[in-house]
Amino acid sequence: MGTIKDEKDKLVGGAKEKFGELTKNEELSEEGKSQKEDAEKNLEQRKKRIEELENLHDEKQANIQDGTKDQVGRDLKEHAVPTEEDLKNKDRLEEERLKHYTGIEEKL
């Protein structure tokens, strides 16, 4: 999950720490411990960031699928067979428009 450098630093740091303990070299032991802890911290941060990105990706995919469902619903409504009442309302609106634009309305 992390970079190769972080994995290497973790291993090298652990080795330095153990070698420093065996040779009673506290400076080397502390350096190795610090290097190992930094590498583990970097690996953990990368792991959290990857999880965040995966969650964002999953949310986006879910939103896309929800949007697709909404679009399918709208498409079905647009292509639905109109009812008799819809046709009557449509005819009435068309008649009103025709009267308005032709000026027949004013003469009546």
N, CA and C of each residue as an Amber inpcrd file, in Angstrom:
protein
   324
   0.8110000  -1.1930000   0.0000000   0.0000000   0.0000000   0.0000000
   0.8550000   1.2590000   0.0000000   2.0280000   1.1850000   0.6080000
   2.9030000   2.3440000   0.6540000   3.9280000   2.2670000  -0.4540000
   4.8230000   3.1980000  -0.3850000   5.8780000   3.1830000  -1.3900000
   6.9490000   2.1860000  -0.9980000   7.7660000   1.8380000  -1.9410000
   8.8670000   0.9070000  -1.6830000   9.8560000   1.5430000  -0.7150000
  10.0360000   2.8640000  -0.8180000  10.9550000   3.5630000   0.0840000
  10.5000000   3.4100000   1.5350000   9.2060000   3.5750000   1.7800000
   8.6980000   3.4330000   3.1480000   8.8760000   2.0080000   3.6610000
   8.6340000   1.0380000   2.7930000   8.8270000  -0.3600000   3.1940000
  10.3070000  -0.6170000   3.5100000  11.1790000  -0.0740000   2.6710000
  12.6260000  -0.2290000   2.8910000  13.0510000   0.4380000   4.1930000
  12.5690000   1.6770000   4.4090000  12.9230000   2.3990000   5.6300000
  12.4410000   1.6660000   6.8810000  11.3000000   1.0340000   6.7760000
  10.7720000   0.2720000   7.9100000  11.7050000  -0.9040000   8.2310000
  12.1110000  -1.6300000   7.2110000  13.0040000  -2.7760000   7.4110000
  14.3980000  -2.3430000   7.8780000  14.9510000  -1.3170000   7.2240000
  16.2820000  -0.8390000   7.5800000  16.2660000  -0.2630000   8.9970000
  15.2160000   0.4870000   9.3130000  15.1100000   1.0560000  10.6560000
  15.0450000  -0.0170000  11.7190000  14.2640000  -1.0630000  11.4370000
  14.1790000  -2.1870000  12.3740000  15.5260000  -2.8790000  12.5490000
  16.2430000  -3.0270000  11.4400000  17.5610000  -3.6760000  11.4970000
  18.5560000  -2.8180000  12.2790000  18.5350000  -1.5020000  12.0380000
  19.4220000  -0.6060000  12.7800000  19.1210000  -0.6630000  14.2760000
  17.8260000  -0.6660000  14.5820000  17.4230000  -0.7080000  15.9950000
  17.9520000  -1.9770000  16.6690000  17.7510000  -3.1240000  16.0400000
  18.2190000  -4.3940000  16.6090000  19.7460000  -4.4510000  16.6890000
  20.4190000  -3.9680000  15.6250000  21.8790000  -4.0010000  15.6180000
  22.4350000  -3.0750000  16.7100000  21.7760000  -1.9110000  16.8780000
  22.1980000  -0.9890000  17.9260000  22.0190000  -1.5830000  19.3110000
  20.9320000  -2.3360000  19.5050000  20.7060000  -2.9950000  20.7990000
  21.7540000  -4.0740000  21.0450000  22.0770000  -4.8370000  20.0060000
  23.0560000  -5.9190000  20.1640000  24.4680000  -5.3900000  20.4440000
  24.7970000  -4.2820000  19.7940000  26.1490000  -3.7280000  19.9720000
  26.1960000  -2.6790000  21.0790000  25.0550000  -2.4800000  21.7380000
  24.9290000  -1.4940000  22.8170000  25.2570000  -0.0780000  22.3260000
  24.9030000   0.1840000  21.0750000  25.0700000   1.5050000  20.4790000
  23.7140000   2.1950000  20.5160000  23.4720000   3.0130000  21.5430000
  22.1600000   3.6380000  21.7380000  21.8180000   4.6180000  20.6170000
  22.8180000   5.3120000  20.1090000  22.5790000   6.2750000  19.0310000
  22.0420000   5.5730000  17.7870000  22.6450000   4.4800000  17.4070000
  22.1910000   3.7010000  16.2470000  20.8040000   3.1150000  16.5070000
  20.5910000   2.6370000  17.7190000  19.3030000   2.0570000  18.0830000
  18.1870000   3.1000000  17.9870000  18.4420000   4.3040000  18.4950000
  17.4500000   5.3890000  18.4400000  17.2020000   5.8360000  17.0020000
  18.2780000   5.9140000  16.2190000  18.1320000   6.3020000  14.8060000
  17.2610000   5.2910000  14.0590000  17.5200000   4.0210000  14.3040000
  16.7290000   2.9730000  13.6590000  15.2810000   3.0030000  14.0970000
  15.0600000   3.2060000  15.3750000  13.6920000   3.2660000  15.9050000
  12.9350000   4.4370000  15.2800000  13.5940000   5.5890000  15.2070000
  12.9780000   6.7760000  14.6140000  12.6600000   6.5520000  13.1330000
  13.5970000   5.9670000  12.4110000  13.4050000   5.7010000  10.9820000
  12.2350000   4.7420000  10.7750000  12.1720000   3.7130000  11.6000000
  11.0990000   2.7220000  11.4890000   9.7340000   3.3470000  11.8050000
   9.6720000   4.1720000  12.8500000   8.4090000   4.8200000  13.2190000
   7.9360000   5.7900000  12.1420000   8.8670000   6.5510000  11.5650000
   8.5030000   7.4740000  10.4820000   7.9460000   6.7160000   9.2860000
   8.5850000   5.6190000   8.9460000   8.1240000   4.8150000   7.8060000
   6.7380000   4.2390000   8.0830000   6.5130000   3.7470000   9.3000000
   5.1980000   3.1940000   9.6490000   4.1230000   4.2790000   9.6150000
   4.4880000   5.4850000  10.0840000   3.5470000   6.6080000  10.0500000
   3.1860000   6.9520000   8.5990000   4.1920000   7.0080000   7.7300000
   3.9340000   7.3020000   6.3100000   3.0630000   6.2300000   5.6680000
   3.3220000   4.9820000   5.9860000   2.5140000   3.8850000   5.4350000
   1.0690000   3.9980000   5.9060000   0.8750000   4.3270000   7.1720000
  -0.4820000   4.4630000   7.7170000  -1.2210000   5.6300000   7.0600000
  -0.5220000   6.7470000   6.8480000  -1.1390000   7.9010000   6.1800000
  -1.5510000   7.5500000   4.7600000  -0.6870000   6.8430000   4.0530000
  -1.0300000   6.4320000   2.6850000  -2.2340000   5.4970000   2.6860000
  -2.2710000   4.5860000   3.6470000  -3.3830000   3.6500000   3.7400000
  -4.6960000   4.3990000   3.9830000  -4.6930000   5.3800000   4.8800000
  -5.8950000   6.1750000   5.1510000  -6.3120000   6.9610000   3.9200000
  -5.3390000   7.5330000   3.2220000  -5.6580000   8.3210000   2.0300000
  -6.2620000   7.4410000   0.9390000  -5.7390000   6.2530000   0.7910000
  -6.2860000   5.3230000  -0.1990000  -7.7280000   4.9620000   0.1590000
  -7.9890000   4.7280000   1.4450000  -9.3540000   4.4200000   1.8760000
 -10.2900000   5.5920000   1.5940000  -9.8180000   6.8220000   1.8640000
 -10.6300000   8.0040000   1.5740000 -10.9610000   8.0940000   0.0890000
  -9.9550000   7.8860000  -0.7410000 -10.1700000   7.9570000  -2.1870000
 -11.1220000   6.8650000  -2.6670000 -10.9930000   5.6760000  -2.0970000
 -11.9020000   4.5910000  -2.4720000 -13.3310000   4.9240000  -2.0690000
 -13.5060000   5.5140000  -0.8810000 -14.8400000   5.9080000  -0.4380000
 -15.4240000   6.9830000  -1.3400000 -14.6060000   7.9690000  -1.7220000
 -15.0700000   9.0060000  -2.6460000 -15.4790000   8.4030000  -3.9850000
 -14.6870000   7.4630000  -4.4510000 -14.9990000   6.7970000  -5.7170000
 -16.3330000   6.0510000  -5.6040000 -16.5230000   5.3310000  -4.5020000
 -17.7680000   4.5960000  -4.3030000 -18.9690000   5.5360000  -4.2470000
 -18.8050000   6.6900000  -3.5710000 -19.8920000   7.6680000  -3.5030000
 -20.2300000   8.2200000  -4.8830000 -19.1920000   8.5240000  -5.6560000
 -19.4310000   9.0390000  -7.0070000 -20.1450000   8.0080000  -7.8680000
 -19.7230000   6.7530000  -7.7610000 -20.3720000   5.6960000  -8.5290000
 -21.8410000   5.5630000  -8.1210000 -22.1170000   5.6620000  -6.8210000
 -23.4910000   5.5690000  -6.3410000 -24.3150000   6.7360000  -6.8720000
 -23.7360000   7.9330000  -6.8650000 -24.4480000   9.1000000  -7.3890000
 -24.7170000   8.9600000  -8.8800000 -23.7540000   8.4160000  -9.5990000
 -23.9460000   8.2150000 -11.0370000 -25.0820000   7.2260000 -11.2740000
 -25.0940000   6.1450000 -10.5020000 -26.1540000   5.1550000 -10.6690000
 -27.5090000   5.7310000 -10.2800000 -27.5550000   6.5500000  -9.2150000
 -28.8140000   7.1890000  -8.8390000 -29.2840000   8.1230000  -9.9310000
 -28.3400000   8.8660000 -10.5100000 -28.6830000   9.7660000 -11.5980000
 -29.1970000   9.0110000 -12.8040000 -28.6340000   7.8450000 -13.0590000
 -29.0770000   7.0120000 -14.1690000 -30.5000000   6.5340000 -13.9230000
 -30.7950000   6.1500000 -12.6810000 -32.1570000   5.7140000 -12.3560000
 -33.1460000   6.8550000 -12.5520000 -32.7630000   8.0790000 -12.1150000
 -33.6310000   9.2310000 -12.2910000 -33.8590000   9.5010000 -13.7690000
 -32.7920000   9.3970000 -14.5630000 -32.9130000   9.6520000 -15.9990000
 -33.8180000   8.6180000 -16.6520000 -33.6780000   7.3620000 -16.2420000
 -34.5320000   6.3150000 -16.8010000 -35.9860000   6.6040000 -16.4710000
 -36.2530000   7.0450000 -15.2370000 -37.6150000   7.3940000 -14.8360000
 -38.1580000   8.5400000 -15.6670000 -37.3280000   9.5650000 -15.9210000
 -37.7700000  10.6930000 -16.7490000 -38.0170000  10.2460000 -18.1770000
 -37.1480000   9.3850000 -18.6880000 -37.3320000   8.8870000 -20.0510000
 -38.6350000   8.1220000 -20.1670000 -38.9480000   7.3140000 -19.1620000
 -40.1920000   6.5550000 -19.1940000 -41.3970000   7.4880000 -19.1540000
 -41.3170000   8.5410000 -18.3490000 -42.4290000   9.4920000 -18.2740000
 -42.6070000  10.2170000 -19.6010000 -41.4890000  10.5720000 -20.2350000
 -41.5670000  11.2770000 -21.5090000 -42.1830000  10.4130000 -22.6020000
 -41.9270000   9.1290000 -22.5550000 -42.4120000   8.2400000 -23.6030000
 -43.6680000   7.4710000 -23.1990000 -44.2350000   7.8510000 -22.0810000
 -45.4440000   7.1570000 -21.6370000 -46.6030000   7.4930000 -22.5720000
 -47.5310000   6.5830000 -22.7020000 -48.7110000   6.7940000 -23.5300000
 -49.6300000   7.7830000 -22.8070000 -49.9880000   8.8890000 -23.4770000
 -50.8240000   9.8850000 -22.8060000 -52.2310000   9.3460000 -22.5480000
 -52.7990000   9.7740000 -21.4560000 -54.1600000   9.3590000 -21.1230000
 -55.1400000  10.2390000 -21.8750000 -56.4120000   9.8850000 -21.8140000
 -57.4550000  10.6550000 -22.4950000 -57.5470000  12.0600000 -21.9140000
 -57.3830000  12.1570000 -20.5990000 -57.4270000  13.4720000 -19.9580000
 -56.2560000  14.3430000 -20.4030000 -55.0630000  13.7200000 -20.5400000
 -53.9010000  14.4670000 -21.0310000 -54.1680000  15.0180000 -22.4330000
 -54.7820000  14.1940000 -23.2650000 -55.0800000  14.6360000 -24.6250000
 -56.0830000  15.7790000 -24.6200000 -57.0990000  15.7050000 -23.7630000
 -58.0970000  16.7740000 -23.6740000 -57.4400000  18.0680000 -23.2070000
 -56.6000000  17.9760000 -22.2020000 -55.9080000  19.1740000 -21.7060000
 -54.9890000  19.7510000 -22.7740000 -54.3180000  18.8820000 -23.4890000
 -53.4150000  19.3280000 -24.5480000 -54.2020000  20.0160000 -25.6660000
 -55.3230000  19.4300000 -26.0540000 -56.1670000  20.0380000 -27.0940000
 -56.7000000  21.3860000 -26.6380000 -57.1100000  21.4680000 -25.3730000
 -57.6490000  22.7140000 -24.8460000 -56.5690000  23.8060000 -24.8470000
 -55.3530000  23.4520000 -24.4230000 -54.2570000  24.4160000 -24.4330000
 -53.9240000  24.8720000 -25.8520000 -53.9150000  23.9420000 -26.7620000
 -53.6280000  24.2740000 -28.1600000 -54.7060000  25.1990000 -28.7310000
 -55.9390000  24.9490000 -28.3840000 -57.0450000  25.7850000 -28.8420000
 -56.9080000  27.2010000 -28.2750000 -56.5420000  27.3010000 -26.9940000
 -56.3420000  28.6110000 -26.3720000 -55.2090000  29.3710000 -27.0550000
 -54.1400000  28.6890000 -27.3400000 -53.0040000  29.3320000 -28.0220000
 -53.3990000  29.8250000 -29.4070000 -54.1210000  28.9820000 -30.1120000
 -54.5550000  29.3330000 -31.4540000 -55.4390000  30.5770000 -31.4290000
 -56.3660000  30.6320000 -30.4860000 -57.2360000  31.8020000 -30.3680000
 -56.4090000  33.0470000 -30.0630000 -55.4700000  32.9100000 -29.1710000
 -54.6690000  34.0530000 -28.7580000 -53.8160000  34.5830000 -29.9160000
 -53.1550000  33.7010000 -30.6250000 -52.2410000  34.1360000 -31.6790000
 -52.9460000  34.5790000 -32.9510000 -54.1180000  34.0810000 -33.1940000
 -54.8220000  34.4830000 -34.4110000 -55.7030000  35.7020000 -34.1810000
 -55.9060000  36.0720000 -32.9370000 -56.7240000  37.2520000 -32.6350000
 -58.1990000  36.9370000 -32.5870000 -58.5970000  35.7010000 -32.7500000
 -59.9960000  35.3100000 -32.7010000 -60.5720000  35.6350000 -31.3300000
 -59.7730000  35.5190000 -30.3180000 -60.2100000  35.7340000 -28.9470000
 -60.7820000  37.1290000 -28.7600000 -60.1580000  38.1180000 -29.3870000
 -60.6060000  39.5100000 -29.2350000 -61.9280000  39.7570000 -29.9490000
 -62.1750000  39.0430000 -31.0260000 -63.3830000  39.2520000 -31.8150000
 -64.5940000  38.5830000 -31.1920000 -64.3670000  37.6130000 -30.3100000
 -65.4890000  36.8920000 -29.7170000 -66.1380000  37.6800000 -28.6660000
